[in-house]
Amino acid sequence: EKLDNLVGNIEFRNINFNYPSRPEVKILDNLNLEVKAGQTVAIVGSSGSGKSTLIQLLQRFYDPIEGEVCIDGNDIKKFNVNWLRSQLGVVNQEPVL
């Protein structure tokens, strides 16, 4: 599925996540975060606190163990992955030009 009119409101609802390679380490524990379209947000934390994981969940490189990631109120699991990724612009922590 694709949205005809993407606004860009992003919401992480009750997200729990562990990487498959380290199932004993909880990366995100019942995270709730709402970012309105056009809003600027800084996610700050120490190494391993889940900053990059949030973006990887949004890009569907991983799915949460529990909870849902939504764009404009729609669970992103129902979107075409290629379309979803084409709608996102990401600058990684250490960009190489």
All heavy atoms as an XYZ file, in Angstrom:
764
protein
N       0.833     -1.180      0.000
C       0.000      0.000      0.000
C       0.876      1.241      0.000
O       1.972      1.258      0.530
C      -0.913     -0.012      1.233
C      -1.900      1.102      1.258
C      -2.876      0.976      2.422
O      -3.239     -0.152      2.769
O      -3.234      2.028      2.957
N       0.361      2.294     -0.601
C       1.026      3.593     -0.647
C       0.006      4.651     -0.266
O      -1.185      4.490     -0.527
C       1.548      3.902     -2.050
C       2.518      2.871     -2.590
C       2.865      3.171     -4.029
C       3.754      2.079     -4.591
N       4.107      2.317     -5.989
N       0.453      5.744      0.339
C      -0.430      6.856      0.648
C      -0.395      7.862     -0.491
O       0.683      8.211     -0.980
C      -0.006      7.554      1.946
C      -0.214      6.815      3.257
C       0.288      7.667      4.424
C      -1.667      6.457      3.459
N      -1.568      8.331     -0.901
C      -1.626      9.339     -1.953
C      -1.195     10.706     -1.443
O      -0.624     11.500     -2.160
C      -3.044      9.437     -2.520
C      -3.436      8.188     -3.305
O      -2.541      7.547     -3.893
O      -4.634      7.851     -3.309
N      -1.499     10.979     -0.184
C      -1.192     12.280      0.384
C      -0.449     12.087      1.700
O      -1.057     12.072      2.762
C      -2.484     13.080      0.593
C      -2.216     14.494      1.039
O      -1.110     15.005      0.869
N      -3.213     15.130      1.614
N       0.845     11.952      1.638
C       1.675     11.744      2.820
C       1.921     13.082      3.512
O       2.451     14.005      2.906
C       3.008     11.102      2.428
C       3.972     10.803      3.554
C       3.434      9.654      4.405
C       5.325     10.435      3.011
N       1.512     13.178      4.777
C       1.737     14.391      5.561
C       3.074     14.296      6.275
O       3.881     15.216      6.243
C       0.582     14.614      6.569
C       0.875     15.814      7.473
C      -0.733     14.811      5.823
N       3.323     13.183      6.959
C       4.611     12.963      7.598
C       4.609     12.950      9.114
O       5.663     13.089      9.731
N       3.452     12.783      9.744
C       3.410     12.623     11.197
C       3.904     11.222     11.536
O       3.409     10.238     10.991
C       1.986     12.815     11.725
C       1.499     14.227     11.515
O       2.171     15.180     11.867
N       0.324     14.366     10.919
N       4.885     11.133     12.425
C       5.501      9.849     12.778
C       5.230      9.562     14.249
O       5.345     10.449     15.087
C       7.026      9.895     12.521
C       7.299     10.145     11.046
C       7.695      8.616     13.017
C       8.741     10.466     10.726
N       4.875      8.318     14.522
C       4.624      7.935     15.910
C       5.161      6.534     16.180
O       4.929      5.606     15.412
C       3.123      7.974     16.195
C       2.798      7.769     17.651
C       1.327      7.947     17.957
O       0.529      8.199     17.039
O       0.978      7.817     19.140
N       5.900      6.427     17.267
C       6.352      5.137     17.784
C       5.455      4.835     18.979
O       5.438      5.613     19.945
C       7.816      5.211     18.222
C       8.780      5.440     17.087
C       9.070      6.722     16.652
C       9.391      4.363     16.462
C       9.958      6.936     15.607
C      10.289      4.564     15.421
C      10.564      5.853     14.989
N       4.707      3.732     18.920
C       3.733      3.407     19.967
C       4.145      2.138     20.710
O       4.155      1.052     20.129
C       2.355      3.171     19.360
C       1.764      4.363     18.657
C       0.413      4.017     18.074
N      -0.143      5.140     17.325
C      -1.114      5.015     16.438
N      -1.661      3.844     16.185
N      -1.558      6.074     15.805
N       4.477      2.302     21.977
C       4.775      1.159     22.854
C       5.789      0.194     22.238
O       5.574     -1.013     22.203
C       3.488      0.416     23.214
C       2.477      1.333     23.859
O       2.801      2.082     24.767
N       1.248      1.301     23.375
N       6.893      0.735     21.754
C       7.893     -0.054     21.040
C       8.815     -0.795     22.005
O       9.411     -0.192     22.899
C       8.753      0.844     20.121
C       7.895      1.541     19.073
C       9.886      0.048     19.476
C       7.291      0.635     18.034
N       8.919     -2.089     21.802
C       9.914     -2.932     22.468
C      10.752     -3.561     21.366
O      10.208     -4.040     20.360
C       9.238     -4.021     23.307
C       8.560     -3.441     24.520
O       9.213     -2.865     25.375
N       7.248     -3.560     24.597
N      12.069     -3.543     21.563
C      12.941     -4.066     20.510
C      14.227     -4.620     21.089
O      14.838     -4.023     21.973
C      13.282     -2.964     19.498
C      14.144     -3.452     18.376
C      13.613     -4.217     17.353
C      15.499     -3.180     18.363
C      14.420     -4.693     16.331
C      16.312     -3.646     17.349
C      15.765     -4.407     16.327
N      14.630     -5.782     20.577
C      15.933     -6.396     20.824
C      16.470     -6.788     19.447
O      15.711     -7.280     18.616
C      15.815     -7.687     21.640
C      15.032     -7.529     22.912
O      13.985     -6.917     22.946
N      15.528     -8.113     23.959
N      17.760     -6.621     19.229
C      18.337     -7.093     17.976
C      18.338     -8.617     17.965
O      18.616     -9.246     19.003
C      19.769     -6.570     17.790
C      19.816     -5.141     17.324
C      20.201     -4.117     18.182
C      19.456     -4.814     16.021
C      20.229     -2.802     17.757
C      19.478     -3.496     15.589
C      19.864     -2.502     16.454
O      19.879     -1.208     16.035
N      18.048     -9.225     16.818
C      18.038    -10.692     16.743
C      19.358    -11.334     17.166
O      19.362    -12.416     17.745
C      17.750    -10.969     15.263
C      17.054     -9.748     14.771
C      17.637     -8.602     15.567
N      20.465    -10.645     16.925
C      21.779    -11.201     17.282
C      22.070    -11.086     18.784
O      22.990    -11.730     19.277
C      22.881    -10.504     16.489
O      22.890     -9.119     16.784
N      21.303    -10.249     19.498
C      21.481    -10.074     20.943
C      20.113    -10.029     21.633
O      19.723     -9.011     22.198
C      22.241     -8.784     21.231
C      23.667     -8.798     20.727
C      24.386     -7.512     21.060
N      23.818     -6.420     20.250
C      23.815     -5.149     20.612
N      24.319     -4.778     21.754
N      23.299     -4.235     19.831
N      19.378    -11.130     21.601
C      18.012    -11.105     22.139
C      17.930    -10.831     23.632
O      16.887    -10.416     24.127
C      17.473    -12.496     21.801
C      18.673    -13.350     21.593
C      19.760    -12.438     21.083
N      19.019    -11.025     24.353
C      19.009    -10.804     25.800
C      19.155     -9.322     26.179
O      18.950     -8.943     27.328
C      20.109    -11.628     26.487
C      21.525    -11.142     26.249
C      22.118    -11.455     24.873
O      21.481    -12.183     24.082
O      23.222    -10.970     24.586
N      19.503     -8.462     25.204
C      19.722     -7.039     25.471
C      18.546     -6.236     24.917
O      18.343     -6.178     23.709
C      21.039     -6.546     24.820
C      21.240     -5.053     25.079
C      22.220     -7.351     25.317
N      17.772     -5.643     25.805
C      16.630     -4.823     25.372
C      17.145     -3.455     24.951
O      17.767     -2.742     25.739
C      15.605     -4.707     26.489
C      14.341     -3.995     26.033
C      13.210     -4.198     26.992
C      12.407     -5.368     26.475
N      11.096     -5.499     27.066
N      16.905     -3.101     23.699
C      17.368     -1.821     23.155
C      16.328     -0.730     23.413
O      16.657      0.361     23.833
C      17.663     -1.932     21.640
C      18.679     -3.040     21.369
C      18.138     -0.600     21.080
C      20.027     -2.848     22.007
N      15.064     -1.028     23.137
C      13.978     -0.081     23.380
C      12.944     -0.759     24.263
O      12.529     -1.888     23.988
C      13.347      0.371     22.057
C      14.290      1.079     21.082
C      13.610      1.315     19.747
C      14.791      2.395     21.670
N      12.523     -0.063     25.310
C      11.612     -0.628     26.292
C      10.380      0.265     26.433
O      10.427      1.311     27.076
C      12.332     -0.774     27.634
C      11.503     -1.474     28.690
O      10.481     -2.089     28.358
O      11.901     -1.400     29.866
N       9.306     -0.124     25.760
C       8.023      0.584     25.824
C       8.176      2.061     25.428
O       7.674      2.965     26.093
C       7.399      0.455     27.209
C       5.911      0.747     27.172
O       5.232      0.401     26.216
N       5.403      1.381     28.207
N       8.868      2.302     24.327
C       9.108      3.660     23.837
C       7.853      4.229     23.193
O       7.193      3.565     22.387
C      10.238      3.656     22.800
C      10.438      4.998     22.098
C      11.322      5.892     22.942
C      10.974      4.822     20.717
N       7.537      5.456     23.538
C       6.470      6.217     22.896
C       7.055      7.554     22.473
O       7.668      8.252     23.295
C       5.291      6.441     23.855
C       4.532      5.168     24.101
O       3.795      4.701     23.254
N       4.745      4.578     25.262
N       6.891      7.896     21.200
C       7.425      9.151     20.677
C       6.535      9.592     19.528
O       6.193      8.800     18.646
C       8.864      8.956     20.181
C       9.521     10.134     19.469
C       9.719     11.311     20.424
C      10.849      9.715     18.854
N       6.163     10.859     19.541
C       5.361     11.419     18.454
C       6.096     12.619     17.872
O       6.511     13.516     18.609
C       3.987     11.845     18.990
C       3.036     12.268     17.914
C       1.643     12.559     18.459
O       1.341     12.182     19.612
O       0.862     13.171     17.719
N       6.254     12.617     16.542
C       6.902     13.716     15.839
C       5.936     14.211     14.779
O       5.559     13.470     13.868
C       8.228     13.267     15.183
C       8.883     14.435     14.462
C       9.170     12.658     16.211
N       5.511     15.451     14.922
C       4.586     16.047     13.963
C       5.333     16.469     12.697
O       6.511     16.834     12.752
C       3.905     17.279     14.574
C       3.119     17.002     15.828
C       1.821     16.340     15.496
C       0.981     16.221     16.764
N      -0.206     15.448     16.558
N       4.641     16.442     11.583
C       5.224     16.871     10.311
C       5.769     18.283     10.444
O       5.116     19.152     11.019
C       4.172     16.812      9.204
N       6.991     18.502      9.978
C       7.623     19.808     10.023
C       8.334     20.119     11.330
O       9.048     21.114     11.426
N       8.160     19.276     12.316
C       8.793     19.490     13.611
C      10.251     19.027     13.559
O      10.568     18.029     12.926
C       8.032     18.690     14.668
C       8.461     18.896     16.084
C       7.590     18.104     17.061
O       6.942     17.139     16.691
N       7.598     18.511     18.312
N      11.135     19.750     14.219
C      12.535     19.358     14.314
C      12.758     18.701     15.666
O      12.380     19.268     16.694
C      13.460     20.583     14.175
O      13.232     21.181     12.892
C      14.916     20.183     14.288
N      13.341     17.509     15.639
C      13.557     16.743     16.865
C      14.999     16.263     16.886
O      15.522     15.805     15.874
C      12.605     15.524     16.919
C      12.893     14.661     18.116
C      11.169     15.980     16.919
N      15.631     16.363     18.050
C      16.968     15.815     18.241
C      16.849     14.623     19.173
O      16.239     14.721     20.236
C      17.898     16.857     18.831
N      17.417     13.503     18.768
C      17.441     12.318     19.610
C      18.878     12.156     20.080
O      19.778     11.950     19.277
C      16.920     11.091     18.850
C      15.505     11.382     18.410
C      17.031      9.840     19.702
C      14.771     10.328     17.721
N      19.061     12.278     21.383
C      20.390     12.331     21.966
C      20.527     11.217     22.992
O      19.602     10.938     23.737
C      20.617     13.699     22.653
C      21.999     13.784     23.264
C      20.383     14.833     21.668
N      21.679     10.579     22.999
C      21.927      9.544     23.997
C      23.291      8.930     23.784
O      23.954      9.162     22.773
N      23.686      8.141     24.737
C      24.988      7.491     24.652
C      24.970      6.393     23.590
O      23.905      5.989     23.100
C      25.369      6.903     26.015
O      24.393      5.954     26.407
N      26.132      5.911     23.247
C      26.259      4.833     22.280
C      25.466      3.617     22.763
O      25.542      3.240     23.933
C      27.738      4.472     22.124
O      27.882      3.407     21.227
N      24.671      3.049     21.872
C      23.893      1.868     22.213
C      22.550      2.158     22.844
O      21.842      1.245     23.267
N      22.155      3.439     22.876
C      20.891      3.786     23.534
C      19.676      3.680     22.624
O      18.553      3.867     23.082
C      20.976      5.188     24.134
O      21.141      6.150     23.113
N      19.879      3.423     21.322
C      18.752      3.189     20.424
C      18.466      4.273     19.415
O      17.458      4.218     18.711
N      19.343      5.253     19.284
C      19.101      6.356     18.351
C      19.008      5.860     16.911
O      18.026      6.127     16.222
C      20.212      7.409     18.470
C      20.370      7.994     19.859
C      21.531      8.972     19.941
C      22.873      8.384     19.573
N      23.409      7.398     20.516
N      20.004      5.147     16.460
C      20.001      4.620     15.089
C      18.924      3.561     14.901
O      18.351      3.421     13.824
C      21.361      4.029     14.735
O      22.345      5.027     14.754
N      18.623      2.840     15.963
C      17.599      1.803     15.899
C      16.244      2.404     15.547
O      15.477      1.816     14.777
C      17.516      1.061     17.249
O      18.799      0.493     17.529
C      16.465     -0.028     17.224
N      15.937      3.590     16.073
C      14.678      4.248     15.734
C      14.555      4.463     14.230
O      13.509      4.205     13.637
C      14.572      5.597     16.450
C      14.292      5.568     17.936
C      14.348      6.975     18.513
C      12.949      4.931     18.215
N      15.618      4.929     13.615
C      15.595      5.177     12.171
C      15.484      3.856     11.414
O      14.746      3.746     10.438
C      16.847      5.963     11.724
C      16.907      7.310     12.443
C      16.875      6.142     10.213
C      15.669      8.178     12.256
N      16.195      2.823     11.859
C      16.119      1.516     11.198
C      14.726      0.916     11.315
O      14.257      0.254     10.390
C      17.168      0.577     11.782
C      18.578      1.001     11.422
C      19.642      0.200     12.155
O      19.396     -0.377     13.214
N      20.832      0.173     11.581
N      14.045      1.153     12.425
C      12.655      0.702     12.561
C      11.756      1.480     11.608
O      10.878      0.899     10.959
C      12.169      0.877     13.998
C      12.753     -0.080     15.028
C      12.408      0.392     16.437
C      12.251     -1.500     14.811
N      11.972      2.779     11.499
C      11.182      3.612     10.592
C      11.391      3.190      9.138
O      10.453      3.189      8.335
C      11.559      5.086     10.783
C      10.763      6.104      9.995
C       9.282      6.053     10.346
C      11.315      7.501     10.254
N      12.606      2.793      8.790
C      12.928      2.364      7.424
C      12.556      0.900      7.164
O      12.749      0.415      6.063
C      14.420      2.547      7.162
C      14.854      3.994      7.143
C      16.357      4.103      7.002
O      17.117      3.573      7.807
N      16.783      4.804      5.960
N      12.065      0.197      8.167
C      11.667     -1.206      8.083
C      12.835     -2.152      7.825
O      12.676     -3.215      7.247
C      10.589     -1.451      7.020
C       9.246     -0.848      7.245
C       8.299     -1.610      8.148
N       8.301     -3.041      8.184
C       7.567     -3.834      7.400
N       6.783     -3.332      6.494
N       7.627     -5.141      7.540
N      14.025     -1.782      8.293
C      15.123     -2.745      8.271
C      14.910     -3.762      9.385
O      15.421     -4.871      9.322
C      16.477     -2.046      8.410
C      16.864     -1.284      7.171
C      16.955      0.093      7.191
C      17.113     -1.943      5.977
C      17.305      0.799      6.044
C      17.459     -1.245      4.829
C      17.551      0.125      4.871
N      14.169     -3.334     10.411
C      13.749     -4.201     11.504
C      12.299     -3.880     11.816
O      11.816     -2.779     11.520
C      14.578     -3.957     12.771
C      16.033     -4.299     12.640
C      16.984     -3.309     12.423
C      16.472     -5.617     12.740
C      18.326     -3.619     12.310
C      17.818     -5.933     12.621
C      18.732     -4.939     12.407
O      20.060     -5.247     12.299
N      11.615     -4.828     12.440
C      10.279     -4.601     12.961
C      10.337     -4.730     14.475
O      11.108     -5.539     15.006
C       9.285     -5.628     12.397
C       8.954     -5.385     10.939
O       8.873     -4.205     10.537
O       8.767     -6.363     10.202
N       9.526     -3.944     15.181
C       9.543     -4.044     16.640
C       9.021     -5.404     17.107
O       8.220     -6.041     16.420
C       8.616     -2.916     17.089
C       7.782     -2.576     15.918
C       8.566     -2.965     14.701
N       9.491     -5.842     18.268
C       8.983     -7.071     18.863
C       7.554     -6.836     19.318
O       6.683     -7.684     19.155
C       9.886     -7.504     20.033
C      11.238     -7.911     19.470
C       9.263     -8.636     20.833
C      12.301     -8.117     20.502
N       7.311     -5.661     19.890
C       5.970     -5.245     20.295
C       5.804     -3.782     19.930
O       6.772     -3.046     19.849
C       5.774     -5.400     21.805
C       5.752     -6.820     22.287
C       5.558     -6.896     23.793
O       4.767     -6.100     24.341
O       6.209     -7.749     24.406
N       4.555     -3.366     19.728
C       4.249     -1.984     19.402
C       4.184     -1.771     17.907
O       4.283     -2.716     17.119
N       3.998     -0.513     17.533
C       3.913     -0.202     16.108
C       4.521      1.154     15.807
O       4.527      2.045     16.649
C       2.465     -0.270     15.622
C       1.512      0.667     16.307
C       0.072      0.481     15.871
O      -0.229     -0.389     15.039
O      -0.769      1.232     16.374
N       5.025      1.251     14.593
C       5.541      2.504     14.065
C       4.509      2.971     13.053
O       4.119      2.214     12.149
C       6.917      2.313     13.392
C       7.430      3.640     12.849
C       7.916      1.691     14.355
N       4.048      4.211     13.200
C       2.989      4.723     12.335
C       3.414      5.997     11.627
O       4.166      6.798     12.176
C       1.734      5.021     13.154
S       1.027      3.578     13.946
N       2.933      6.154     10.412
C       3.048      7.411      9.681
C       1.632      7.842      9.351
O       0.861      7.064      8.762
C       3.898      7.268      8.404
C       5.337      6.922      8.762
C       3.837      8.556      7.576
C       6.259      6.749      7.566
N       1.303      9.048      9.745
C      -0.042      9.591      9.553
C      -1.122      8.639     10.074
O      -2.178      8.468      9.468
C      -0.284      9.921      8.073
C       0.646     11.013      7.565
O       1.212     11.758      8.400
O       0.820     11.133      6.341
N      -0.823      7.996     11.194
C      -1.787      7.108     11.839
C      -1.865      5.711     11.267
O      -2.651      4.893     11.733
N      -1.042      5.404     10.258
C      -1.055      4.093      9.605
C       0.181      3.290      9.993
O       1.303      3.791      9.891
C      -1.050      4.252      8.078
C      -2.243      5.027      7.582
O      -3.352      4.518      7.546
N      -2.024      6.293      7.219
N      -0.020      2.048     10.416
C       1.097      1.162     10.738
C       1.936      0.971      9.477
O       1.405      0.593      8.421
C       0.576     -0.183     11.236
C       1.662     -1.076     11.804
O       2.838     -0.926     11.403
O       1.336     -1.931     12.638
N       3.238      1.224      9.568
C       4.083      1.165      8.369
C       4.239     -0.250      7.819
O       4.707     -0.418      6.697
C       5.463      1.819      8.595
C       6.266      1.072      9.656
C       5.310      3.291      8.935
C       7.709      1.539      9.774
N       3.846     -1.264      8.575
C       3.945     -2.639      8.078
C       3.047     -2.873      6.868
O       3.285     -3.792      6.096
C       3.588     -3.642      9.177
C       4.634     -3.744     10.251
C       4.232     -4.766     11.287
C       5.232     -4.811     12.422
N       4.808     -5.741     13.471
N       2.032     -2.025      6.687
C       1.130     -2.224      5.557
C       1.607     -1.518      4.281
O       1.066     -1.722      3.214
C      -0.287     -1.792      5.913
C      -0.513     -0.318      6.017
C      -1.965     -0.046      6.351
C      -2.329      1.403      6.134
N      -3.744      1.644      6.371
N       2.666     -0.700      4.405
C       3.179      0.027      3.245
C       4.152     -0.825      2.439
O       4.875     -1.652      2.985
C       3.910      1.309      3.665
C       3.029      2.341      4.307
C       3.465      3.042      5.404
C       1.777      2.632      3.807
C       2.677      4.005      6.009
C       0.969      3.587      4.387
C       1.421      4.277      5.500
N       4.215     -0.547      1.153
C       5.237     -1.110      0.282
C       6.585     -0.584      0.777
O       6.766      0.636      0.909
C       4.967     -0.664     -1.162
C       6.054     -1.059     -2.110
O       7.135     -0.482     -2.093
N       5.780     -2.027     -2.944
N       7.514     -1.485      1.068
C       8.792     -1.092      1.670
C       9.584     -0.156      0.758
O      10.144      0.844      1.224
C       9.639     -2.332      2.049
C      11.019     -1.920      2.537
C       8.939     -3.144      3.120
N       9.645     -0.444     -0.531
C      10.389      0.432     -1.441
C       9.783      1.828     -1.484
O      10.503      2.825     -1.490
C      10.455     -0.176     -2.846
C      11.358     -1.379     -2.900
O      12.320     -1.476     -2.141
N      11.044     -2.317     -3.778
N       8.466      1.911     -1.524
C       7.791      3.215     -1.519
C       8.095      3.948     -0.219
O       8.439      5.125     -0.238
C       6.278      3.035     -1.683
C       5.552      4.330     -1.536
C       5.355      5.279     -2.496
C       4.965      4.847     -0.331
N       4.682      6.355     -1.968
C       4.426      6.110     -0.635
C       4.836      4.364      0.964
C       3.772      6.895      0.307
C       4.181      5.144      1.908
C       3.660      6.393      1.570
N       7.972      3.247      0.907
C       8.220      3.858      2.208
C       9.628      4.452      2.258
O       9.812      5.614      2.630
C       8.049      2.829      3.329
C       8.410      3.300      4.736
C       7.471      4.400      5.199
C       8.401      2.127      5.707
N      10.606      3.677      1.885
C      11.999      4.154      1.936
C      12.236      5.308      0.977
O      13.059      6.184      1.252
C      12.957      3.000      1.656
C      12.964      1.988      2.790
C      13.844      0.810      2.511
N      13.747     -0.185      3.582
C      14.161     -1.414      3.484
N      14.752     -1.838      2.368
N      14.022     -2.249      4.492
N      11.510      5.348     -0.133
C      11.675      6.454     -1.087
C      11.105      7.763     -0.534
O      11.434      8.839     -1.033
C      11.010      6.113     -2.423
O       9.602      6.213     -2.335
N      10.269      7.688      0.493
C       9.669      8.874      1.097
C      10.523      9.464      2.219
O      10.239     10.540      2.715
C       8.284      8.528      1.672
C       7.304      7.958      0.673
C       7.094      8.884     -0.507
O       6.714     10.038     -0.346
N       7.343      8.384     -1.699
N      11.566      8.748      2.612
C      12.395      9.159      3.745
C      13.748      9.679      3.279
O      14.331      9.143      2.346
C      12.627      7.970      4.684
C      11.379      7.308      5.257
C      11.747      6.008      5.957
C      10.661      8.245      6.197
N      14.228     10.697      3.955
C      15.581     11.202      3.726
C      16.353     11.082      5.028
O      15.918     11.613      6.045
N      17.455     10.378      4.998
C      18.215     10.124      6.221
C      19.674     10.516      6.010
O      20.282     10.166      4.997
C      18.137      8.632      6.616
C      19.003      8.348      7.832
C      16.703      8.218      6.883
N      20.228     11.263      6.963
C      21.653     11.545      6.998
C      22.189     10.790      8.214
O      21.802     11.071      9.340
C      21.946     13.045      7.133
C      23.443     13.299      7.241
C      21.353     13.803      5.945
N      23.043      9.823      7.968
C      23.566      9.001      9.051
C      24.489      9.789      9.971
O      24.931     10.882      9.650
C      24.295      7.784      8.473
C      23.336      6.818      7.814
O      22.231      6.614      8.294
N      23.755      6.248      6.704
N      24.813      9.178     11.109
C      25.630      9.827     12.125
C      26.999     10.245     11.601
O      27.506     11.279     11.958
C      25.838      8.878     13.310
C      24.563      8.567     14.038
C      24.830      7.589     15.152
O      25.543      7.920     16.089
N      24.273      6.407     15.066
N      27.578      9.408     10.749
C      28.906      9.700     10.218
C      28.856      9.624      8.690
O      29.317      8.680      8.084
C      29.909      8.686     10.758
C      30.039      8.756     12.272
C      30.980      7.693     12.828
O      31.840      7.213     12.079
O      30.829      7.366     14.003
N      28.265     10.659      8.067
C      28.140     10.625      6.618
C      29.498     10.712      5.926
O      30.389     11.408      6.390
C      27.282     11.849      6.294
C      27.495     12.758      7.446
C      27.744     11.875      8.645
N      29.621      9.984      4.848
C      30.834     10.025      4.032
C      30.451     10.650      2.703
O      29.552     10.162      2.024
C      31.401      8.595      3.819
C      32.615      8.663      2.902
C      31.751      7.953      5.149
N      31.100     11.744      2.363
C      30.787     12.428      1.103
C      31.793     12.089      0.051
O      32.939     11.899      0.288
C      30.742     13.941      1.325
C      29.722     14.417      2.365
C      29.848     15.928      2.548
C      28.323     14.090      1.889
